Structure formats: C-alpha cells, structure tokens
C-alpha cells in the first residue's frame, strides 16, 4: 500500500504518464529505424539530427489535419471510442513498479503510482477494456469494413486474453501473490541449478509460460502477424478506416503505449523487473535495468513485424484454441503439482 502523501503519488503518476507519451513517440522512431536496418534502408534522416525530430513532426501533422466524420456515423460514440483505447492503455502503467523506493529531497518516494494486491489482475482487466474502444469505433463508423475489423478484434481479444491470463497463473502460484511489487521481490530469491546460484527470475522456472505469454501479448496488442483487425489488404484499415487527424492519433497512441506497457509487464513478471546487480543500493540502476529489459521486448515486436507474414483468421484462432490453450493448461497443472510437492501436500 502507498505510505506517501497523495500529492506525491499524483506527481509520480504524472511523470509516468509523460514518460509513456514520450516513449510512445520515440517508439515509432525506433520501429522505423529497426525496420529500415532490417530492409537495408535508412529510415528517418531529414527531420532533425539523425531524424530524431520525426515523431514531433508527425504529431504536428496529425494535429493540423482536417477531422472528417462520416455522415451516417454515431457522432458521440465516434468521438469518444478512441479515448477508451488511449486511456485504458495509460492507466495500466499505474501498478508497474519501476523500482522500490528512492530517497529524494529528504523524502522516500515510491517508484510506482500504486501497489494493488491484485496488480497483475488490474493490468489484464484494464487492458481488456481497450477492445471496447475498438468495437465502439468500428460500429460507430457506419462502415462495413470497420465493423468487420471490430468483430475480428472482439473474437481475437476473447481468445488470447484467456490464454494470457492462464499463462500467468503459474507465476501467481509460485509467488503466492498478484501484487507486481511482491512478484518482483519473490524473484530476488536464489534459484539453484546444479552448482549454479542465480536469481529466481520466472523465465527460468516458467519457460513455457513465457513463450505462450509472448505470443498472446502480441495478439492482444493487435500487432503483426496478429494484426487481423486492421488487415490493410482485406479491410482497408479495419476498425479505424474512417478516422483521421487527432482522433486517429488516439488509436495510434493507444496501440504503441499498450506495447510499451505489456513489455514493462513482461519484464516485471519474467525478468525480475528493475532488479539487477547494484539495484538494491542504487535505485536509479533499477530504472536503467527495466528500460533495457523493456527495449528487448519492443525489439521483439518489431522483429516479428519485419519477419512474419500476417496469419489467416482461421490460423489465428486455430493457434489459440488448438495449440496454446492445451499447452497453457498443461503448464498450469504441472506447476500446481510441483508447488504441492514442494509443500509436502501432493501425497
């Protein structure tokens, strides 16, 4: 629980929100540069030194464009649907621990907005709300291609959110908590592998869950090769076909912020979050470690986009229900049996 003044909590939350917005802007730059390197191109180079001002130029362009609304659209729903995606993506970062406590200006400052005892459940629940923004925007557009994109998004999120949650159930069994801060603390314990003593990051004790989580996380954020709700070759732009200017930018912001938050979430659950050599005595080292762990996951997103073609929709659903669902149930049963055996309660 928080033990600091409410104004300090609001200040930490405000800083986290602005860091996410800046991170989202430069995630687009990072993605374009990585894709360019993989395709033997240059990427952004003209706007500012090495193209570093390109995200700012893109933002100004979107804000200055004409905002078009279809005549048959449900205007109020059309206005507010993108905000649902944007807000739900940002709110999920409130429970991510960027470290334990920092001593600044004579005060102990918690490096997280709040510590809920169901923090992991909060992230999954609020991120699931984002699909409502997609469905509502698709329906309100009065466009058949948008509606098809919204229906695809609904079926995809229902399928992969179940797998995402079940893939984490093994971690909850091992940690004995759904608080992300407690899960990070549990990963500070040592794990013995033969003569080796390493930190008990859950990527070592839950490798199958880690792989399943990665696949489900990509599908949950509608990224290639699971970007069927957009599918330019089939649905023009899918659910946001009729959106333009700053309203389109909210969908854009929401998608990239969701990528960053799910990468922070994965780093926290499987890679020890901000933990690393020296992070216990130097709080700023924890933030650096978490940053680099998150970059690894974001690079994985871009790598997939550059490498794999988009799945057919029947393949998308088949992977979920015929492959990942049985595997995640198997992992859960094995983890539960190992936990009971370690407690002496299996027999």
ROMI-865841 format. One record per residue (C-alpha): x, y, z. Coordinates in steps of 0.5 Angstrom, whole numbers, plus 2048, in hexadecimal, padded with zeros to 3 digits. Each point is the difference from the previous one (the first is absolute). Layout:
% residues N
XYZ ...
***
This chain:
% residues 347
800800800 8028077FF 803804806 8028067FD 7FC8077FF 7FA8007FB 8038067FC 8077FC800 7FC7FA7FD 7FD8047FB 8078037FE 8037F97FF 7F97FE7FB 8018077FC 8077FE7FF 7FF7F97FE 7FA8037FB 8058057FD 8067FB7FF 7FB7FB7FD 7FE8057FB 8078027FE 8027F9800 7FA7FE7FB 8028067FB 8077FD800 7FE7F9800 7FD8027F9 8078037FE 8047F9803 7FB7FC7FC 8018047F9 8087FF801 8007F9802 7FB7FE7FA 8058047FC 8067FD802 7FD7F97FF 7FE8027F9 8068037FE 7FD808800 802806804 7F9802804 7FF807802 8068047FF 7FE8077FE 7FC803806 805802805 8077FD801 7FF7F87FE 7F98017FF 7FF801808 7FA8057FF 7FC7FC7FB 7FB7FE806 7FF807801 7FF8027F9 7FB7FA800 7FC803806 7FF8077FD 7FE7FD7F9 7FA7FC803 7FE806805 8008047F9 7FC7FB7FC 7F88017FF 7FC7FC804 7FB7FC7FC 7FA7FD803 7FB7FB7FB 7F98037FF 7FD7F9803 805800806 7FD800807 804806802 800800807 8037F8800 8048027FA 803806804 8027FC807 8017F97FD 8088027FF 800803807 7FE7F9803 8067FD7FD 805805802 7FE801807 8007F8801 8078007FE 803805804 7FC7FE806 8037F9800 807803802 7FE802807 8017FA803 8077FF7FD 806800805 8068047FD 8047FF806 7FE7FF807 802807804 8048067FE 803805805 7FF8077FD 800807803 7FF7FD807 7FA7FB7FF 7FF7F97FE 7FD7FF7F9 7FD7FA7FE 8027FF7F8 7F87FE7FF 7FA803800 7FC7FB804 8017F9802 7FA7FC800 8007F9803 7FC7FE7F9 8058047FC 8017FB7FA 7F97FE800 7FF8087FF 8048007FA 7FD7FB7FD 7F9802801 8018087FE 8047FE7FA 7FA7FB7FE 7FB807801 8048037FA 7FD7FB7FB 7F9803801 8038077FD 8027FC7FA 7F97FC800 7FC807801 8048047FB 7FF7FB7FB 7F97FF801 7FF808800 8048017FA 7FA7FD7FC 8057FD7FB 7FF7F87FF 8087FF7FF 801804807 7FA7FB803 8047FA7FE 806803803 7FD801806 7FD7F9800 8067FD7FF 803804806 7FB7FD805 8017F97FE 808801800 800803807 7FB7FB803 8047FA7FD 807803802 7FE804807 7FE7F9803 8077FD7FE 804806802 7FD7FF807 8017F9800 8078007FE 801805807 7FC7FB804 8077FC801 803806803 7FB802805 8007F9802 808801801 800807803 7F97FF804 7FE8077FF 7FD8047FA 804806802 8058027FB 805803805 7FF7F9804 8027FC7FA 8068057FF 8027FE807 7FF7F97FF 8058007FA 805803805 8017F9803 8057FB7FD 7FF7FA7FC 8057FA800 8017FD7F9 8057FB802 806803802 7FE8077FE 7FC805804 7FC8057FC 7FA805801 7FA7FC800 7FD8047FA 7FA7FD7FE 8027FF7F9 8057FA803 7FA7FD804 7FA8017FB 8048007F9 7F97FD7FC 7FC805803 8058067FE 8007FD7F9 7F8800800 800807803 8048037FB 7FB7FD7FA 7FA802804 803807801 8018017F9 7F97FE7FE 7FD804806 8038077FD 7FE7FE7F9 8078007FD 8037FD7FA 7FF7FA7FF 7F9800804 7FE8077FD 7FA7FD7FD 7FB806803 8048047FB 8027FC7FA 8018057FB 8007FB7FA 7F97FE802 7FC805805 8048077FD 802802807 7FB7FC804 7FD803806 8038077FF 7FE8007F9 7FC807801 804803805 8058067FE 804805804 801800807 7FA7FB801 8047FB7FC 806802804 7FD7FE807 7FF7F97FD 8088007FE 802803806 7FC7FA804 8037FB7FC 807802801 7FF801807 7FD7F9801 8067FD7FD 805804805 7FB7FE806 8007F97FE 8078007FF 801803807 7FB7FB803 8047FA7FD 807803802 7FD800807 7FD7F9800 8057FC7FD 807804800 800803807 7FD8077FF 805805802 8057FB803 8077FF7FE 807801803 800806805 7F98027FF 7FE7FF808 805805802 7FF8057F9 7F98017FF 8028037F9 8037FA7FE 7FA7FC800 7FC8057FB 8067FF7FB 7FF7F8801 7F98017FF 8018047FA 8057FC7FC 7FB7F9802 7FA8047FD 8048027FA 8027F97FF 7F87FE7FF 7FF8067FC 8057FE7FB 7FD7F9800 7F98037FE 8048047FA 8047FA7FE 7F97FC7FF 7FD8057FC 8068007FB 8017F9800 7F97FC800 7FA8017FB 7F9801803 7FC7FA802 7FA7FE7FD 7FA801805 7FF7F8801 8077FF801 800806805 7FA7FC804 8037F97FF 806802803 7FD803806 7FB7FA802 8037FA7FD 808802802 800805805 7FA7FE804 8027F9802 808802801 7FE805805 7FB7FB804 8067FB800 805805803 7FB802805 7FE7F9802 8087FF800 802806804 7FA7FF805 8037F8801 807803801 7FD805805 7FC7FB804 8067FB800 805805803 7FB802805 7FF7F8802 7F98007FE 8007FC7FA 7FF7F9803 
***
